[in-house]
Amino acid sequence: MNYKIRIKKLGEHWYPDIEHNDPYDLSLNDKIDKFLNFFDKNNSGEMEVYLLETHTFVDDNTIMFNDDDILRYLTTSDEFNLRFYVADREFEISSNLISLLEYNYNPNFHKVCYKIEISNRTI
């Protein structure tokens, strides 16, 4: 299954546009903010992130979660940052945000591999 997630810039930070109860659950870290600012060429403050199911790890845009972090996420209720890798770059995302993504989209990150594409066209 493929997913499209709209993200919006509010102030200096980017947030996924998904239903939530606590805005802190949507927080992305500074490294992801900088990365998204790079892709926002037309300064629209809105982009779409596509998660495209893949069956190969060859693509540079494949999302790879740290195995220890995924295991911790699945076996505890701890709030922590999960590490993931795209094109040899390490990023972090909160377990709360992963839970929101799982609730809203059900991507099963622990079972399914995705590659990521970012569209900065005006929405």
Buried (B, 14 or more C-beta within 10 A) or exposed (E): EEBEBBBBBEEEBBBBEBEBEEEEBBBBBEEBBEBBBEEBEEEEEBBBBBBBEBEEEEBEBBBBBBEEBBEBBEEEEEEEBBBBEBEEEEBBBBBBBBBBBBEBBEBEBEEBBBBBEBBBEEE
